[in-house]
Amino acid sequence: MDLSLALRAFIRTVEKGSVTGAARDLDISQPAVTKHLRNLERHVNARLLERSARAVRPTAQGQALFEASRPALASIDAALEGVRRDSGRLEGTLRLFAPACIGAQCLHPLLIDFQRAHPGIAADLVLDGRNVDLVYENFDLALRYGRPEGTDVVARRVGTVRRLLVASPGYLADAGPIDTLEALATRPMVATAGALSERDRLMLVKDGESIELAVPLLLRTNVGQVLVRSLKDGHGPGPVQKLLVADEMARGELVRILPDYEVKPSELYLSFPSTRFLRPAVRAFADFIVPRLKAVDGID
């Protein structure tokens, strides 16, 4: 029996709560995971997992083994990766998660630059607007809006993501200028869900004071490219992350409206699972991207 493989199968089965999920993450067959688990139970002469139709949970002895072996294996992985780093090589796979807008605009090109500098690094990059469980879904690192909660996550603050109110010059020429909040409240907008409150209200800030404004929505999207194109095409005014439209504003394709107001910004955090040792590749990538993200026009 390969004890290391058996322990990895056991740990991932507990984290995922299923043999199927563990097999998928480990990229081996379900029967292979089951075999590893049976061999491990024989090796320790104890039942480690309770299986039901819905989930797999550790027994008391299994929980004790899980809590002892997970950090130990993570430490071994980090040590092995550290030896490779000291020899001038970074290797391994990074599993990364980020919101779609900032992930496509900022994180993806930084990842490409990092991989060019370290050809031994492979990556899984998942871009989505949902909240993600880093441990359950086996991510090494995530960008998140707002401070992550929970004891299983370590957060590193990157900065504040600014949002502006913009429209195309063509839209303003056709529909008329927007000089007051009252005028803004009559214009159907294009927006992302992240720019609005739970009640679909626009949260504005002026001189440190917050203002909540009810606005009609013409189009809501979770894709930054769709939002920017809709704004440029004159589909309506809307709130948008400055980092998505800095170039368009510099070229005059979009202009600010009501420049005394900004949309309530979001704090951006880099988060890691606290249950794992930070592998050298993960640490190196975090150190690589944080100063570059802070330099992005639109992240303060």
TINU-581532 format. One line per field, with one value per residue (C-alpha): residue number from 1; residue in three letters; x, y, z. Coordinates in steps of 0.02 Angstrom, whole numbers, padded with zeros to 5 digits. Layout:
// TINU-581532
pos = [NUM | ...]
code = [ALA | ...]
x = [X | ...]
y = [Y | ...]
z = [Z | ...]
***
This chain:
// TINU-581532
pos = [1 | 2 | 3 | 4 | 5 | 6 | 7 | 8 | 9 | 10 | 11 | 12 | 13 | 14 | 15 | 16 | 17 | 18 | 19 | 20 | 21 | 22 | 23 | 24 | 25 | 26 | 27 | 28 | 29 | 30 | 31 | 32 | 33 | 34 | 35 | 36 | 37 | 38 | 39 | 40 | 41 | 42 | 43 | 44 | 45 | 46 | 47 | 48 | 49 | 50 | 51 | 52 | 53 | 54 | 55 | 56 | 57 | 58 | 59 | 60 | 61 | 62 | 63 | 64 | 65 | 66 | 67 | 68 | 69 | 70 | 71 | 72 | 73 | 74 | 75 | 76 | 77 | 78 | 79 | 80 | 81 | 82 | 83 | 84 | 85 | 86 | 87 | 88 | 89 | 90 | 91 | 92 | 93 | 94 | 95 | 96 | 97 | 98 | 99 | 100 | 101 | 102 | 103 | 104 | 105 | 106 | 107 | 108 | 109 | 110 | 111 | 112 | 113 | 114 | 115 | 116 | 117 | 118 | 119 | 120 | 121 | 122 | 123 | 124 | 125 | 126 | 127 | 128 | 129 | 130 | 131 | 132 | 133 | 134 | 135 | 136 | 137 | 138 | 139 | 140 | 141 | 142 | 143 | 144 | 145 | 146 | 147 | 148 | 149 | 150 | 151 | 152 | 153 | 154 | 155 | 156 | 157 | 158 | 159 | 160 | 161 | 162 | 163 | 164 | 165 | 166 | 167 | 168 | 169 | 170 | 171 | 172 | 173 | 174 | 175 | 176 | 177 | 178 | 179 | 180 | 181 | 182 | 183 | 184 | 185 | 186 | 187 | 188 | 189 | 190 | 191 | 192 | 193 | 194 | 195 | 196 | 197 | 198 | 199 | 200 | 201 | 202 | 203 | 204 | 205 | 206 | 207 | 208 | 209 | 210 | 211 | 212 | 213 | 214 | 215 | 216 | 217 | 218 | 219 | 220 | 221 | 222 | 223 | 224 | 225 | 226 | 227 | 228 | 229 | 230 | 231 | 232 | 233 | 234 | 235 | 236 | 237 | 238 | 239 | 240 | 241 | 242 | 243 | 244 | 245 | 246 | 247 | 248 | 249 | 250 | 251 | 252 | 253 | 254 | 255 | 256 | 257 | 258 | 259 | 260 | 261 | 262 | 263 | 264 | 265 | 266 | 267 | 268 | 269 | 270 | 271 | 272 | 273 | 274 | 275 | 276 | 277 | 278 | 279 | 280 | 281 | 282 | 283 | 284 | 285 | 286 | 287 | 288 | 289 | 290 | 291 | 292 | 293 | 294 | 295 | 296 | 297 | 298 | 299 | 300]
code = [MET | ASP | LEU | SER | LEU | ALA | LEU | ARG | ALA | PHE | ILE | ARG | THR | VAL | GLU | LYS | GLY | SER | VAL | THR | GLY | ALA | ALA | ARG | ASP | LEU | ASP | ILE | SER | GLN | PRO | ALA | VAL | THR | LYS | HIS | LEU | ARG | ASN | LEU | GLU | ARG | HIS | VAL | ASN | ALA | ARG | LEU | LEU | GLU | ARG | SER | ALA | ARG | ALA | VAL | ARG | PRO | THR | ALA | GLN | GLY | GLN | ALA | LEU | PHE | GLU | ALA | SER | ARG | PRO | ALA | LEU | ALA | SER | ILE | ASP | ALA | ALA | LEU | GLU | GLY | VAL | ARG | ARG | ASP | SER | GLY | ARG | LEU | GLU | GLY | THR | LEU | ARG | LEU | PHE | ALA | PRO | ALA | CYS | ILE | GLY | ALA | GLN | CYS | LEU | HIS | PRO | LEU | LEU | ILE | ASP | PHE | GLN | ARG | ALA | HIS | PRO | GLY | ILE | ALA | ALA | ASP | LEU | VAL | LEU | ASP | GLY | ARG | ASN | VAL | ASP | LEU | VAL | TYR | GLU | ASN | PHE | ASP | LEU | ALA | LEU | ARG | TYR | GLY | ARG | PRO | GLU | GLY | THR | ASP | VAL | VAL | ALA | ARG | ARG | VAL | GLY | THR | VAL | ARG | ARG | LEU | LEU | VAL | ALA | SER | PRO | GLY | TYR | LEU | ALA | ASP | ALA | GLY | PRO | ILE | ASP | THR | LEU | GLU | ALA | LEU | ALA | THR | ARG | PRO | MET | VAL | ALA | THR | ALA | GLY | ALA | LEU | SER | GLU | ARG | ASP | ARG | LEU | MET | LEU | VAL | LYS | ASP | GLY | GLU | SER | ILE | GLU | LEU | ALA | VAL | PRO | LEU | LEU | LEU | ARG | THR | ASN | VAL | GLY | GLN | VAL | LEU | VAL | ARG | SER | LEU | LYS | ASP | GLY | HIS | GLY | PRO | GLY | PRO | VAL | GLN | LYS | LEU | LEU | VAL | ALA | ASP | GLU | MET | ALA | ARG | GLY | GLU | LEU | VAL | ARG | ILE | LEU | PRO | ASP | TYR | GLU | VAL | LYS | PRO | SER | GLU | LEU | TYR | LEU | SER | PHE | PRO | SER | THR | ARG | PHE | LEU | ARG | PRO | ALA | VAL | ARG | ALA | PHE | ALA | ASP | PHE | ILE | VAL | PRO | ARG | LEU | LYS | ALA | VAL | ASP | GLY | ILE | ASP]
x = [00000 | 00059 | 00023 | 00042 | -00087 | -00205 | -00196 | -00225 | -00377 | -00441 | -00413 | -00498 | -00644 | -00673 | -00656 | -00776 | -00893 | -00897 | -00789 | -00847 | -00791 | -00623 | -00596 | -00635 | -00514 | -00375 | -00404 | -00417 | -00562 | -00691 | -00644 | -00463 | -00513 | -00619 | -00471 | -00356 | -00483 | -00504 | -00316 | -00295 | -00430 | -00344 | -00176 | -00238 | -00358 | -00500 | -00654 | -00617 | -00774 | -00961 | -01046 | -01227 | -01327 | -01301 | -01127 | -00968 | -00916 | -00766 | -00785 | -00706 | -00545 | -00557 | -00576 | -00421 | -00321 | -00388 | -00337 | -00164 | -00125 | -00191 | -00064 | 00073 | 00047 | 00032 | 00197 | 00280 | 00211 | 00274 | 00446 | 00463 | 00407 | 00528 | 00674 | 00623 | 00609 | 00783 | 00851 | 00778 | 00617 | 00436 | 00323 | 00147 | -00033 | -00119 | -00308 | -00370 | -00541 | -00597 | -00751 | -00777 | -00747 | -00583 | -00529 | -00537 | -00473 | -00331 | -00296 | -00289 | -00151 | -00051 | -00065 | 00001 | 00150 | 00185 | 00180 | 00299 | 00422 | 00391 | 00353 | 00333 | 00173 | 00005 | -00157 | -00344 | -00428 | -00613 | -00706 | -00878 | -00978 | -01028 | -00955 | -00837 | -00780 | -00592 | -00566 | -00716 | -00682 | -00494 | -00437 | -00265 | -00308 | -00456 | -00489 | -00644 | -00745 | -00766 | -00673 | -00697 | -00777 | -00738 | -00592 | -00539 | -00484 | -00335 | -00365 | -00239 | -00310 | -00265 | -00357 | -00521 | -00604 | -00681 | -00844 | -00896 | -01055 | -01025 | -01115 | -01065 | -01062 | -01184 | -01308 | -01299 | -01321 | -01477 | -01557 | -01497 | -01374 | -01385 | -01351 | -01446 | -01487 | -01669 | -01624 | -01519 | -01664 | -01770 | -01642 | -01647 | -01473 | -01356 | -01265 | -01191 | -01268 | -01111 | -01145 | -01319 | -01388 | -01494 | -01649 | -01578 | -01535 | -01385 | -01272 | -01184 | -01054 | -01022 | -00904 | -00905 | -01095 | -01194 | -01349 | -01466 | -01553 | -01690 | -01653 | -01739 | -01639 | -01633 | -01498 | -01412 | -01263 | -01125 | -01001 | -00890 | -00865 | -01054 | -01073 | -00936 | -00998 | -01176 | -01114 | -01008 | -01153 | -01261 | -01382 | -01392 | -01291 | -01226 | -01105 | -00945 | -00778 | -00653 | -00524 | -00640 | -00659 | -00499 | -00444 | -00619 | -00626 | -00452 | -00509 | -00671 | -00782 | -00858 | -00873 | -00914 | -01085 | -01118 | -00930 | -00960 | -01030 | -00951 | -01035 | -00997 | -00830 | -00786 | -00636 | -00532 | -00450 | -00336 | -00387 | -00307 | -00368 | -00299 | -00304 | -00156 | 00025 | 00056 | 00152 | 00299 | 00211 | 00056 | 00159 | 00262 | 00106 | 00026 | 00184 | 00190 | 00011 | -00022 | 00091 | 00033 | -00150 | -00118 | -00045 | -00204 | -00296 | -00456 | -00388 | -00340]
y = [00000 | 00176 | 00260 | 00436 | 00405 | 00320 | 00467 | 00591 | 00494 | 00488 | 00675 | 00728 | 00611 | 00691 | 00868 | 00833 | 00722 | 00595 | 00467 | 00534 | 00710 | 00649 | 00546 | 00696 | 00810 | 00681 | 00636 | 00450 | 00328 | 00306 | 00121 | 00176 | 00295 | 00158 | 00038 | 00166 | 00193 | 00007 | -00019 | 00123 | 00054 | -00116 | -00034 | 00055 | -00085 | 00038 | 00102 | 00278 | 00326 | 00312 | 00294 | 00336 | 00365 | 00553 | 00580 | 00507 | 00565 | 00521 | 00417 | 00481 | 00388 | 00449 | 00629 | 00613 | 00542 | 00677 | 00819 | 00747 | 00694 | 00843 | 00971 | 00839 | 00801 | 00986 | 01016 | 00877 | 00949 | 01122 | 01054 | 00960 | 01112 | 01218 | 01108 | 01133 | 01321 | 01327 | 01240 | 01381 | 01295 | 01323 | 01180 | 01120 | 01166 | 01322 | 01318 | 01497 | 01577 | 01756 | 01859 | 01859 | 02045 | 02071 | 01893 | 01915 | 02094 | 02082 | 01909 | 01814 | 01922 | 01919 | 01729 | 01720 | 01829 | 01720 | 01561 | 01635 | 01667 | 01494 | 01368 | 01226 | 01303 | 01241 | 01326 | 01301 | 01472 | 01479 | 01644 | 01662 | 01781 | 01660 | 01633 | 01487 | 01366 | 01359 | 01197 | 01102 | 01151 | 01130 | 01306 | 01371 | 01555 | 01667 | 01851 | 01909 | 02068 | 02099 | 02020 | 01830 | 01758 | 01597 | 01521 | 01415 | 01566 | 01683 | 01852 | 01977 | 02147 | 02209 | 02375 | 02460 | 02435 | 02598 | 02609 | 02758 | 02814 | 02823 | 02837 | 02852 | 03025 | 02959 | 02908 | 03078 | 03167 | 03065 | 03050 | 03214 | 03253 | 03182 | 03327 | 03276 | 03120 | 03146 | 03136 | 02981 | 02896 | 02908 | 02826 | 02636 | 02572 | 02431 | 02358 | 02207 | 02134 | 02181 | 02366 | 02356 | 02321 | 02168 | 02275 | 02330 | 02502 | 02602 | 02645 | 02811 | 02904 | 03092 | 03177 | 03022 | 03014 | 02869 | 02891 | 02751 | 02780 | 02677 | 02658 | 02566 | 02424 | 02392 | 02257 | 02162 | 02050 | 01958 | 01977 | 02131 | 02128 | 02130 | 02277 | 02379 | 02345 | 02392 | 02556 | 02595 | 02554 | 02683 | 02556 | 02659 | 02737 | 02631 | 02597 | 02508 | 02464 | 02595 | 02460 | 02393 | 02558 | 02657 | 02639 | 02679 | 02836 | 02889 | 02871 | 02968 | 02818 | 02833 | 02985 | 03008 | 03071 | 03156 | 03160 | 03219 | 03046 | 02874 | 02707 | 02625 | 02537 | 02358 | 02301 | 02170 | 02028 | 01884 | 01732 | 01564 | 01407 | 01417 | 01228 | 01210 | 01261 | 01393 | 01304 | 01401 | 01414 | 01488 | 01609 | 01660 | 01692 | 01795 | 01899 | 01921 | 01981 | 02090 | 02238 | 02227 | 02229 | 02378 | 02469 | 02444 | 02606 | 02587 | 02493 | 02609]
z = [00000 | -00041 | 00126 | 00055 | -00082 | 00040 | 00160 | 00020 | -00037 | 00142 | 00173 | 00013 | 00044 | 00214 | 00142 | -00001 | 00098 | -00043 | -00132 | -00300 | -00259 | -00197 | -00356 | -00464 | -00371 | -00365 | -00549 | -00514 | -00526 | -00390 | -00366 | -00342 | -00202 | -00122 | -00130 | -00047 | 00092 | 00124 | 00127 | 00249 | 00366 | 00361 | 00396 | 00553 | 00600 | 00628 | 00540 | 00481 | 00384 | 00406 | 00238 | 00198 | 00039 | 00055 | 00126 | 00196 | 00369 | 00477 | 00633 | 00794 | 00750 | 00571 | 00628 | 00737 | 00591 | 00475 | 00591 | 00617 | 00439 | 00340 | 00404 | 00401 | 00216 | 00177 | 00265 | 00164 | 00001 | 00047 | 00093 | -00072 | -00169 | -00069 | -00123 | -00305 | -00276 | -00197 | -00351 | -00456 | -00509 | -00459 | -00505 | -00469 | -00506 | -00441 | -00419 | -00423 | -00403 | -00436 | -00480 | -00667 | -00698 | -00607 | -00644 | -00832 | -00832 | -00707 | -00635 | -00800 | -00881 | -00719 | -00715 | -00893 | -00847 | -00694 | -00797 | -00925 | -00784 | -00710 | -00849 | -00722 | -00655 | -00719 | -00667 | -00651 | -00658 | -00614 | -00636 | -00558 | -00452 | -00316 | -00144 | -00143 | -00007 | -00034 | 00062 | -00004 | -00184 | -00166 | -00213 | -00165 | -00177 | -00213 | -00247 | -00154 | -00132 | 00054 | 00200 | 00200 | 00355 | 00443 | 00537 | 00388 | 00284 | 00296 | 00212 | 00142 | 00096 | -00078 | -00089 | -00131 | -00300 | -00361 | -00459 | -00564 | -00650 | -00837 | -01003 | -01185 | -01266 | -01396 | -01262 | -01178 | -01345 | -01385 | -01212 | -01137 | -00998 | -00822 | -00704 | -00547 | -00445 | -00492 | -00676 | -00645 | -00555 | -00714 | -00832 | -00858 | -00817 | -00860 | -00710 | -00626 | -00469 | -00371 | -00399 | -00323 | -00150 | -00113 | -00151 | -00319 | -00252 | -00308 | -00161 | -00193 | -00092 | -00088 | 00034 | 00144 | 00155 | 00083 | -00024 | -00076 | -00241 | -00322 | -00508 | -00651 | -00728 | -00914 | -00911 | -00772 | -00812 | -00721 | -00864 | -00867 | -01056 | -01082 | -00963 | -01046 | -01222 | -01172 | -01099 | -01252 | -01369 | -01280 | -01208 | -01050 | -00910 | -00769 | -00627 | -00674 | -00597 | -00652 | -00691 | -00827 | -00918 | -00886 | -01068 | -01137 | -01030 | -01087 | -01269 | -01236 | -01275 | -01101 | -00989 | -00806 | -00756 | -00590 | -00552 | -00373 | -00336 | -00337 | -00318 | -00151 | -00175 | -00130 | -00031 | -00121 | -00026 | -00069 | 00032 | 00068 | 00159 | 00336 | 00347 | 00229 | 00231 | 00101 | -00036 | -00110 | -00279 | -00197 | -00093 | -00244 | -00348 | -00209 | -00189 | -00377 | -00403 | -00249 | -00295 | -00475 | -00424 | -00312 | -00463 | -00567 | -00608 | -00511 | -00359 | -00216]
***
